Amino acid sequence: MSAFMFHAARPVEKYHKSDILFMMMVLLLWGLGLFTLFVCTPEKGERLFNNRYYFVIRQLVWSVVGFASLAFFAMIPIRVLRKLLPFIVLGSLLLCIIAIVPSLGSMRKGASRWISLSRYWTVQPSEFAKFAVILFLSNLFDKQAREDGGTQKEFYYPLIGLFIFVITIFLQKDFSTGVFMFIVGCLMFFVSGARMSWFGPLVLLAIPTVAFMIAIEPFRLMRVISFLNPDEYSLTTNYQILASQRAITAGGFWGNGLGSSFSDVYKIPEVQTDYIFAGWADSMGLLGVAAYFCALLFFAWRGYRTALLCRDRFAAYAAFGCISMIFIQSLMNCAVVCGAVPTTGITLPFFSSGGSSLVVTLSMCGFVINASRCDTDDDGRAVPSGAAGREI
C-alpha cells in the first residue's frame, strides 16, 4: 500500500456535547499529578525555598493559567482559531528564537531553553512550539487535501516548517524535545496520507543526523555510554536513574503510602520534574503504576476516538497530534525513569512541576474537547465518514 489515509473526505462542523469522559480523565490525571508533587517535594521545597509546599503552590498557580487556556481552546470556534493560527505559529517561533539570544534567554545547565519572567518564574518556548507545530501541520494538510481533491499531496511546505522548528529547538540545546517533535510530526505526515516511500529517505536522513548531534555534544554522548554501562557511572551520570529505580523498587506492590518513604524519593535530585514518576511508584507501588497506565490508556483512547470521529479534517489531524504528543511523551518519560532508555529530559505531562508544560498540555486537551463536539449527529449517533454537513 503506497499511502494511508487517516481521515476520509468528511464535511464539517456541527457542535454537540463535549466528551465528558475525556474531560474527567484530564481532571483525574491533573489531580494525580498535584497529589504526587504534594507527596514528593516537601523536603526539596523546604531546603531550596524555605516552603514545604513551594512546588505545589507554584503548580496550582500555573494550573489557573492552564485551565483558562483549556477553556479558551475548548470554546473558540475552529474557524476563528485558524484565523489566529499565523500569530500562534509565528509567536511560538519568535519565542524560540528569543530563548537563543544570550541577553534575552536564560541559560541553565548549558542550555538556553527558557525566558525569565522573574527570579523564580520562567517559560519554556519549546513547549509552546509543540502545540504550534501540530496546528501548523494540521492546517496545511487540510488545505492540501481540499485543493488536491483527496489525491496524493506535496509535503514540502509542511516538512520545511517542521524542520525550521526542530532546528530552532536544537539551537537551544534541547535535543530530546527536537527529536520528539520530529517523531510526532512524522506520525502526522503518515496519517495525513504521505506515501510510505517518503519515510525511507526520512529515516535514512534522521539516523545519521541524530548520531551526529549526539557525537558533537560530550554530555549527550556520555548519557549513551553510561546507559550501556550503568554500574560504571553509578555515582555520576547514572546516579539519578539508579536512585529512581531504587525508589520504584521500594514501592513494592502496595506502595509506601503518604510520607512513609521520603528517604528513597528525596535521593532523586530532579524528583519534582523529569523523575516525578518514581515518586508516584514509591508512594503507590505497582498497583498505583498499573492504575496510572490504565488512566493514561483510557485518556488516549478517548482522544484518538475523537480524532477518528471528528468531521472537521483540520480538527481531526490536530486532535490526533495533541493526543500523540501527550501519550508518547508520557511513555517516553516513564521509560527513562525506569532506565529502559537513555536520559532525555522529557517531562511527564500533568505530573512534572513546570508551568509551560502544564499550560500547553491543558491547552492541547482543550482543543481535543473542542474537536470532540463534532463527532455526533443531532440524535447523538456516531457520524460516518460520508455524513453530510456544512464546510468551513
VOMAR-911996 format. One record per residue (C-alpha): residue number from 1; x, y, z. Coordinates in nm, 3 decimals, m for minus. Layout:
+-----+---------+---------+---------+
:   k :      px :      py :      pz :
+-----+---------+---------+---------+
: NUM :       X :       Y :       Z :
...
+-----+---------+---------+---------+
//
This chain:
+-----+---------+---------+---------+
:   k :      px :      py :      pz :
+-----+---------+---------+---------+
:   1 :   0.000 :   0.000 :   0.000 :
:   2 :   0.159 :   0.326 :  m0.110 :
:   3 :  m0.042 :   0.561 :   0.110 :
:   4 :  m0.254 :   0.552 :   0.420 :
:   5 :  m0.543 :   0.795 :   0.474 :
:   6 :  m0.630 :   0.859 :   0.837 :
:   7 :  m0.922 :   1.085 :   0.753 :
:   8 :  m1.164 :   1.026 :   0.467 :
:   9 :  m1.322 :   1.327 :   0.295 :
:  10 :  m1.574 :   1.446 :   0.552 :
:  11 :  m1.787 :   1.753 :   0.551 :
:  12 :  m1.755 :   1.975 :   0.856 :
:  13 :  m1.876 :   2.121 :   1.150 :
:  14 :  m2.167 :   2.097 :   1.383 :
:  15 :  m2.115 :   2.126 :   1.756 :
:  16 :  m2.267 :   1.898 :   2.016 :
:  17 :  m2.182 :   1.781 :   2.365 :
:  18 :  m1.818 :   1.756 :   2.466 :
:  19 :  m1.663 :   1.423 :   2.559 :
:  20 :  m1.734 :   1.412 :   2.933 :
:  21 :  m1.523 :   1.101 :   2.989 :
:  22 :  m1.222 :   1.268 :   2.830 :
:  23 :  m1.272 :   1.575 :   3.049 :
:  24 :  m1.291 :   1.354 :   3.357 :
:  25 :  m0.963 :   1.188 :   3.264 :
:  26 :  m0.795 :   1.527 :   3.222 :
:  27 :  m0.908 :   1.627 :   3.571 :
:  28 :  m0.804 :   1.289 :   3.714 :
:  29 :  m0.452 :   1.299 :   3.567 :
:  30 :  m0.407 :   1.660 :   3.676 :
:  31 :  m0.522 :   1.573 :   4.029 :
:  32 :  m0.291 :   1.273 :   4.050 :
:  33 :  m0.001 :   1.488 :   3.937 :
:  34 :  m0.073 :   1.751 :   4.201 :
:  35 :  m0.103 :   1.483 :   4.470 :
:  36 :   0.233 :   1.334 :   4.366 :
:  37 :   0.403 :   1.673 :   4.394 :
:  38 :   0.246 :   1.714 :   4.738 :
:  39 :   0.392 :   1.381 :   4.848 :
:  40 :   0.737 :   1.402 :   4.690 :
:  41 :   0.854 :   1.764 :   4.709 :
:  42 :   0.816 :   1.897 :   5.070 :
:  43 :   1.180 :   1.831 :   5.162 :
:  44 :   1.317 :   1.997 :   4.849 :
:  45 :   1.080 :   2.292 :   4.880 :
:  46 :   1.187 :   2.342 :   5.241 :
:  47 :   1.556 :   2.312 :   5.156 :
:  48 :   1.559 :   2.540 :   4.850 :
:  49 :   1.278 :   2.789 :   4.915 :
:  50 :   1.202 :   2.758 :   5.289 :
:  51 :   0.850 :   2.649 :   5.193 :
:  52 :   0.748 :   2.282 :   5.205 :
:  53 :   0.471 :   2.335 :   4.954 :
:  54 :   0.652 :   2.567 :   4.715 :
:  55 :   0.620 :   2.333 :   4.415 :
:  56 :   0.256 :   2.252 :   4.491 :
:  57 :   0.162 :   2.621 :   4.521 :
:  58 :   0.356 :   2.701 :   4.205 :
:  59 :   0.178 :   2.423 :   4.019 :
:  60 :  m0.159 :   2.548 :   4.141 :
:  61 :  m0.085 :   2.899 :   4.014 :
:  62 :   0.012 :   2.764 :   3.672 :
:  63 :  m0.297 :   2.541 :   3.681 :
:  64 :  m0.517 :   2.851 :   3.690 :
:  65 :  m0.348 :   2.973 :   3.372 :
:  66 :  m0.363 :   2.623 :   3.223 :
:  67 :  m0.735 :   2.571 :   3.282 :
:  68 :  m0.809 :   2.920 :   3.149 :
:  69 :  m0.617 :   2.820 :   2.835 :
:  70 :  m0.805 :   2.489 :   2.824 :
:  71 :  m1.137 :   2.675 :   2.836 :
:  72 :  m1.021 :   2.910 :   2.559 :
:  73 :  m0.922 :   2.631 :   2.319 :
:  74 :  m1.229 :   2.426 :   2.413 :
:  75 :  m1.474 :   2.707 :   2.330 :
:  76 :  m1.314 :   2.903 :   2.046 :
:  77 :  m1.473 :   2.822 :   1.706 :
:  78 :  m1.240 :   2.624 :   1.481 :
:  79 :  m1.265 :   2.881 :   1.202 :
:  80 :  m1.161 :   3.161 :   1.440 :
:  81 :  m0.866 :   2.956 :   1.565 :
:  82 :  m0.747 :   2.904 :   1.209 :
:  83 :  m0.755 :   3.280 :   1.151 :
:  84 :  m0.536 :   3.323 :   1.460 :
:  85 :  m0.301 :   3.046 :   1.354 :
:  86 :  m0.038 :   3.267 :   1.181 :
:  87 :   0.001 :   3.466 :   1.503 :
:  88 :   0.027 :   3.146 :   1.712 :
:  89 :   0.288 :   2.988 :   1.486 :
:  90 :   0.500 :   3.299 :   1.433 :
:  91 :   0.471 :   3.394 :   1.800 :
:  92 :   0.592 :   3.050 :   1.911 :
:  93 :   0.881 :   3.059 :   1.664 :
:  94 :   0.977 :   3.409 :   1.781 :
:  95 :   0.981 :   3.293 :   2.144 :
:  96 :   1.207 :   3.003 :   2.048 :
:  97 :   1.446 :   3.247 :   1.877 :
:  98 :   1.439 :   3.485 :   2.176 :
:  99 :   1.544 :   3.198 :   2.404 :
: 100 :   1.860 :   3.156 :   2.196 :
: 101 :   1.964 :   3.524 :   2.222 :
: 102 :   2.215 :   3.545 :   2.511 :
: 103 :   2.087 :   3.875 :   2.650 :
: 104 :   1.720 :   3.767 :   2.635 :
: 105 :   1.720 :   3.393 :   2.703 :
: 106 :   1.801 :   3.223 :   3.032 :
: 107 :   2.096 :   2.982 :   3.032 :
: 108 :   2.071 :   2.681 :   3.263 :
: 109 :   2.293 :   2.373 :   3.273 :
: 110 :   2.449 :   2.471 :   2.940 :
: 111 :   2.116 :   2.506 :   2.757 :
: 112 :   1.924 :   2.821 :   2.658 :
: 113 :   1.570 :   2.684 :   2.671 :
: 114 :   1.397 :   2.942 :   2.891 :
: 115 :   1.287 :   3.303 :   2.902 :
: 116 :   1.292 :   3.452 :   3.251 :
: 117 :   0.985 :   3.636 :   3.376 :
: 118 :   1.131 :   3.689 :   3.722 :
: 119 :   1.385 :   3.533 :   3.953 :
: 120 :   1.178 :   3.218 :   4.007 :
: 121 :   0.936 :   3.219 :   3.712 :
: 122 :   1.032 :   3.122 :   3.359 :
: 123 :   0.865 :   2.999 :   3.039 :
: 124 :   0.998 :   2.734 :   2.803 :
: 125 :   0.920 :   2.828 :   2.441 :
: 126 :   0.978 :   2.477 :   2.306 :
: 127 :   0.668 :   2.360 :   2.494 :
: 128 :   0.452 :   2.614 :   2.312 :
: 129 :   0.620 :   2.518 :   1.986 :
: 130 :   0.488 :   2.162 :   2.023 :
: 131 :   0.128 :   2.281 :   2.004 :
: 132 :   0.205 :   2.537 :   1.734 :
: 133 :   0.366 :   2.272 :   1.510 :
: 134 :   0.063 :   2.044 :   1.546 :
: 135 :  m0.175 :   2.323 :   1.445 :
: 136 :   0.056 :   2.435 :   1.163 :
: 137 :   0.085 :   2.088 :   1.010 :
: 138 :  m0.287 :   2.015 :   1.051 :
: 139 :  m0.381 :   2.336 :   0.875 :
: 140 :  m0.153 :   2.267 :   0.577 :
: 141 :  m0.261 :   1.905 :   0.547 :
: 142 :  m0.628 :   2.009 :   0.544 :
: 143 :  m0.570 :   2.279 :   0.282 :
: 144 :  m0.375 :   2.042 :   0.059 :
: 145 :  m0.645 :   1.776 :   0.086 :
: 146 :  m0.909 :   2.028 :  m0.024 :
: 147 :  m0.701 :   2.158 :  m0.314 :
: 148 :  m0.595 :   1.814 :  m0.437 :
: 149 :  m0.938 :   1.658 :  m0.401 :
: 150 :  m0.805 :   1.372 :  m0.191 :
: 151 :  m0.514 :   1.277 :  m0.424 :
: 152 :  m0.154 :   1.240 :  m0.316 :
: 153 :  m0.024 :   1.568 :  m0.177 :
: 154 :   0.305 :   1.754 :  m0.191 :
: 155 :   0.460 :   1.775 :   0.155 :
: 156 :   0.746 :   2.016 :   0.102 :
: 157 :   0.595 :   2.317 :   0.282 :
: 158 :   0.491 :   2.132 :   0.599 :
: 159 :   0.823 :   1.945 :   0.602 :
: 160 :   1.019 :   2.270 :   0.574 :
: 161 :   0.809 :   2.425 :   0.851 :
: 162 :   0.869 :   2.123 :   1.075 :
: 163 :   1.245 :   2.138 :   1.012 :
: 164 :   1.255 :   2.512 :   1.096 :
: 165 :   1.102 :   2.447 :   1.437 :
: 166 :   1.317 :   2.140 :   1.504 :
: 167 :   1.640 :   2.320 :   1.409 :
: 168 :   1.546 :   2.619 :   1.626 :
: 169 :   1.492 :   2.388 :   1.923 :
: 170 :   1.821 :   2.210 :   1.852 :
: 171 :   1.991 :   2.551 :   1.873 :
: 172 :   1.851 :   2.580 :   2.226 :
: 173 :   2.041 :   2.256 :   2.301 :
: 174 :   1.708 :   2.089 :   2.367 :
: 175 :   1.790 :   1.780 :   2.165 :
: 176 :   1.530 :   1.545 :   2.312 :
: 177 :   1.239 :   1.785 :   2.254 :
: 178 :   1.350 :   1.844 :   1.895 :
: 179 :   1.370 :   1.471 :   1.822 :
: 180 :   1.036 :   1.410 :   1.994 :
: 181 :   0.870 :   1.688 :   1.792 :
: 182 :   1.011 :   1.538 :   1.471 :
: 183 :   0.873 :   1.192 :   1.561 :
: 184 :   0.523 :   1.326 :   1.626 :
: 185 :   0.546 :   1.535 :   1.309 :
: 186 :   0.631 :   1.222 :   1.108 :
: 187 :   0.329 :   1.045 :   1.258 :
: 188 :   0.110 :   1.333 :   1.142 :
: 189 :   0.258 :   1.309 :   0.791 :
: 190 :   0.173 :   0.940 :   0.792 :
: 191 :  m0.190 :   0.979 :   0.899 :
: 192 :  m0.244 :   1.268 :   0.656 :
: 193 :  m0.172 :   1.043 :   0.358 :
: 194 :   0.200 :   1.071 :   0.285 :
: 195 :   0.332 :   0.791 :   0.068 :
: 196 :   0.516 :   0.519 :   0.253 :
: 197 :   0.809 :   0.577 :   0.018 :
: 198 :   0.862 :   0.914 :   0.190 :
: 199 :   0.954 :   0.755 :   0.519 :
: 200 :   1.251 :   0.553 :   0.396 :
: 201 :   1.457 :   0.859 :   0.296 :
: 202 :   1.344 :   1.044 :   0.610 :
: 203 :   1.462 :   0.761 :   0.834 :
: 204 :   1.789 :   0.727 :   0.643 :
: 205 :   1.843 :   1.101 :   0.686 :
: 206 :   1.736 :   1.107 :   1.051 :
: 207 :   1.961 :   0.826 :   1.177 :
: 208 :   2.299 :   0.983 :   1.084 :
: 209 :   2.171 :   1.326 :   1.186 :
: 210 :   2.078 :   1.203 :   1.534 :
: 211 :   2.410 :   1.019 :   1.564 :
: 212 :   2.598 :   1.335 :   1.463 :
: 213 :   2.402 :   1.553 :   1.710 :
: 214 :   2.484 :   1.309 :   1.990 :
: 215 :   2.851 :   1.286 :   1.897 :
: 216 :   2.915 :   1.662 :   1.890 :
: 217 :   2.793 :   1.717 :   2.248 :
: 218 :   3.000 :   1.534 :   2.515 :
: 219 :   2.714 :   1.522 :   2.769 :
: 220 :   2.482 :   1.352 :   2.517 :
: 221 :   2.749 :   1.100 :   2.426 :
: 222 :   2.811 :   1.036 :   2.796 :
: 223 :   2.442 :   0.965 :   2.850 :
: 224 :   2.452 :   0.694 :   2.585 :
: 225 :   2.777 :   0.546 :   2.718 :
: 226 :   2.653 :   0.546 :   3.077 :
: 227 :   2.327 :   0.385 :   2.967 :
: 228 :   2.524 :   0.099 :   2.812 :
: 229 :   2.750 :   0.074 :   3.122 :
: 230 :   2.520 :   0.159 :   3.416 :
: 231 :   2.738 :   0.025 :   3.700 :
: 232 :   3.049 :   0.210 :   3.589 :
: 233 :   2.880 :   0.551 :   3.623 :
: 234 :   2.661 :   0.480 :   3.926 :
: 235 :   2.789 :   0.782 :   4.121 :
: 236 :   2.792 :   1.029 :   3.831 :
: 237 :   2.581 :   1.021 :   3.516 :
: 238 :   2.363 :   0.730 :   3.628 :
: 239 :   2.311 :   0.840 :   3.988 :
: 240 :   1.965 :   0.981 :   3.926 :
: 241 :   1.849 :   0.682 :   3.719 :
: 242 :   1.966 :   0.434 :   3.984 :
: 243 :   1.808 :   0.641 :   4.262 :
: 244 :   1.476 :   0.641 :   4.079 :
: 245 :   1.497 :   0.266 :   4.023 :
: 246 :   1.557 :   0.213 :   4.396 :
: 247 :   1.256 :   0.429 :   4.475 :
: 248 :   1.039 :   0.233 :   4.233 :
: 249 :   1.157 :  m0.097 :   4.382 :
: 250 :   1.096 :   0.030 :   4.737 :
: 251 :   0.731 :   0.088 :   4.650 :
: 252 :   0.667 :  m0.283 :   4.618 :
: 253 :   0.315 :  m0.390 :   4.528 :
: 254 :   0.109 :  m0.170 :   4.760 :
: 255 :   0.341 :   0.129 :   4.788 :
: 256 :   0.478 :   0.306 :   5.095 :
: 257 :   0.188 :   0.547 :   5.122 :
: 258 :   0.178 :   0.915 :   5.202 :
: 259 :   0.504 :   1.029 :   5.364 :
: 260 :   0.624 :   0.682 :   5.463 :
: 261 :   0.938 :   0.661 :   5.249 :
: 262 :   1.065 :   1.009 :   5.191 :
: 263 :   1.428 :   0.900 :   5.221 :
: 264 :   1.417 :   0.698 :   4.898 :
: 265 :   1.235 :   0.966 :   4.700 :
: 266 :   1.446 :   1.254 :   4.825 :
: 267 :   1.766 :   1.094 :   4.698 :
: 268 :   1.647 :   1.176 :   4.344 :
: 269 :   1.785 :   1.523 :   4.255 :
: 270 :   1.514 :   1.614 :   3.999 :
: 271 :   1.222 :   1.431 :   4.156 :
: 272 :   0.988 :   1.728 :   4.102 :
: 273 :   1.040 :   1.737 :   3.724 :
: 274 :   1.168 :   1.458 :   3.500 :
: 275 :   1.162 :   1.186 :   3.768 :
: 276 :   0.830 :   1.252 :   3.937 :
: 277 :   0.701 :   0.913 :   3.820 :
: 278 :   0.949 :   0.745 :   4.055 :
: 279 :   0.784 :   0.932 :   4.343 :
: 280 :   0.442 :   0.809 :   4.234 :
: 281 :   0.569 :   0.448 :   4.209 :
: 282 :   0.734 :   0.469 :   4.551 :
: 283 :   0.420 :   0.602 :   4.718 :
: 284 :   0.158 :   0.392 :   4.537 :
: 285 :   0.350 :   0.081 :   4.439 :
: 286 :   0.291 :  m0.150 :   4.145 :
: 287 :  m0.084 :  m0.115 :   4.195 :
: 288 :  m0.057 :   0.262 :   4.155 :
: 289 :   0.166 :   0.226 :   3.847 :
: 290 :  m0.092 :  m0.005 :   3.688 :
: 291 :  m0.369 :   0.240 :   3.776 :
: 292 :  m0.174 :   0.526 :   3.615 :
: 293 :  m0.123 :   0.336 :   3.290 :
: 294 :  m0.490 :   0.235 :   3.282 :
: 295 :  m0.586 :   0.601 :   3.321 :
: 296 :  m0.335 :   0.706 :   3.053 :
: 297 :  m0.460 :   0.443 :   2.808 :
: 298 :  m0.821 :   0.542 :   2.866 :
: 299 :  m0.725 :   0.908 :   2.816 :
: 300 :  m0.551 :   0.819 :   2.488 :
: 301 :  m0.842 :   0.604 :   2.370 :
: 302 :  m1.094 :   0.883 :   2.421 :
: 303 :  m0.864 :   1.128 :   2.245 :
: 304 :  m0.797 :   0.907 :   1.944 :
: 305 :  m1.166 :   0.827 :   1.926 :
: 306 :  m1.234 :   1.199 :   1.897 :
: 307 :  m0.978 :   1.230 :   1.616 :
: 308 :  m1.128 :   0.939 :   1.424 :
: 309 :  m1.488 :   1.058 :   1.453 :
: 310 :  m1.433 :   1.431 :   1.412 :
: 311 :  m1.597 :   1.570 :   1.096 :
: 312 :  m1.352 :   1.860 :   1.062 :
: 313 :  m1.035 :   1.735 :   0.892 :
: 314 :  m0.818 :   2.008 :   1.047 :
: 315 :  m0.955 :   1.935 :   1.395 :
: 316 :  m0.913 :   1.560 :   1.340 :
: 317 :  m0.547 :   1.593 :   1.243 :
: 318 :  m0.476 :   1.835 :   1.529 :
: 319 :  m0.656 :   1.621 :   1.787 :
: 320 :  m0.451 :   1.321 :   1.673 :
: 321 :  m0.130 :   1.524 :   1.707 :
: 322 :  m0.223 :   1.657 :   2.052 :
: 323 :  m0.306 :   1.316 :   2.195 :
: 324 :   0.002 :   1.160 :   2.036 :
: 325 :   0.219 :   1.434 :   2.184 :
: 326 :   0.088 :   1.379 :   2.538 :
: 327 :   0.063 :   1.000 :   2.520 :
: 328 :   0.402 :   0.927 :   2.362 :
: 329 :   0.576 :   1.182 :   2.585 :
: 330 :   0.427 :   1.013 :   2.892 :
: 331 :   0.552 :   0.672 :   2.777 :
: 332 :   0.897 :   0.811 :   2.698 :
: 333 :   0.929 :   0.973 :   3.040 :
: 334 :   0.826 :   0.653 :   3.218 :
: 335 :   1.078 :   0.457 :   3.010 :
: 336 :   1.355 :   0.698 :   3.112 :
: 337 :   1.263 :   0.682 :   3.481 :
: 338 :   1.266 :   0.301 :   3.470 :
: 339 :   1.604 :   0.301 :   3.293 :
: 340 :   1.472 :   0.143 :   2.973 :
: 341 :   1.610 :   0.423 :   2.752 :
: 342 :   1.884 :   0.687 :   2.799 :
: 343 :   1.803 :   1.007 :   2.985 :
: 344 :   1.616 :   1.253 :   2.762 :
: 345 :   1.497 :   1.547 :   2.975 :
: 346 :   1.135 :   1.489 :   2.867 :
: 347 :   0.883 :   1.581 :   3.139 :
: 348 :   0.579 :   1.375 :   3.244 :
: 349 :   0.260 :   1.555 :   3.133 :
: 350 :   0.022 :   1.653 :   3.417 :
: 351 :   0.275 :   1.540 :   3.680 :
: 352 :   0.607 :   1.722 :   3.637 :
: 353 :   0.650 :   2.061 :   3.800 :
: 354 :   0.670 :   2.320 :   3.525 :
: 355 :   0.432 :   2.590 :   3.416 :
: 356 :   0.497 :   2.582 :   3.042 :
: 357 :   0.448 :   2.206 :   3.019 :
: 358 :   0.126 :   2.215 :   3.222 :
: 359 :  m0.026 :   2.509 :   3.033 :
: 360 :   0.049 :   2.355 :   2.693 :
: 361 :  m0.076 :   2.011 :   2.799 :
: 362 :  m0.406 :   2.157 :   2.920 :
: 363 :  m0.431 :   2.373 :   2.606 :
: 364 :  m0.399 :   2.066 :   2.385 :
: 365 :  m0.662 :   1.890 :   2.595 :
: 366 :  m0.889 :   2.191 :   2.546 :
: 367 :  m0.851 :   2.161 :   2.171 :
: 368 :  m0.938 :   1.789 :   2.185 :
: 369 :  m1.251 :   1.876 :   2.386 :
: 370 :  m1.339 :   2.127 :   2.114 :
: 371 :  m1.292 :   1.863 :   1.845 :
: 372 :  m1.500 :   1.610 :   2.040 :
: 373 :  m1.811 :   1.820 :   1.986 :
: 374 :  m1.801 :   1.734 :   1.614 :
: 375 :  m1.843 :   1.358 :   1.644 :
: 376 :  m2.221 :   1.311 :   1.676 :
: 377 :  m2.530 :   1.394 :   1.480 :
: 378 :  m2.847 :   1.551 :   1.618 :
: 379 :  m2.957 :   1.217 :   1.761 :
: 380 :  m2.627 :   1.155 :   1.936 :
: 381 :  m2.515 :   0.882 :   1.695 :
: 382 :  m2.164 :   0.849 :   1.559 :
: 383 :  m2.126 :   1.024 :   1.225 :
: 384 :  m1.986 :   0.805 :   0.944 :
: 385 :  m1.720 :   0.933 :   0.707 :
: 386 :  m1.970 :   1.024 :   0.437 :
: 387 :  m2.212 :   1.219 :   0.658 :
: 388 :  m2.350 :   1.542 :   0.525 :
: 389 :  m2.252 :   1.872 :   0.680 :
: 390 :  m2.153 :   2.230 :   0.618 :
: 391 :  m1.797 :   2.303 :   0.514 :
: 392 :  m1.589 :   2.581 :   0.662 :
+-----+---------+---------+---------+
//
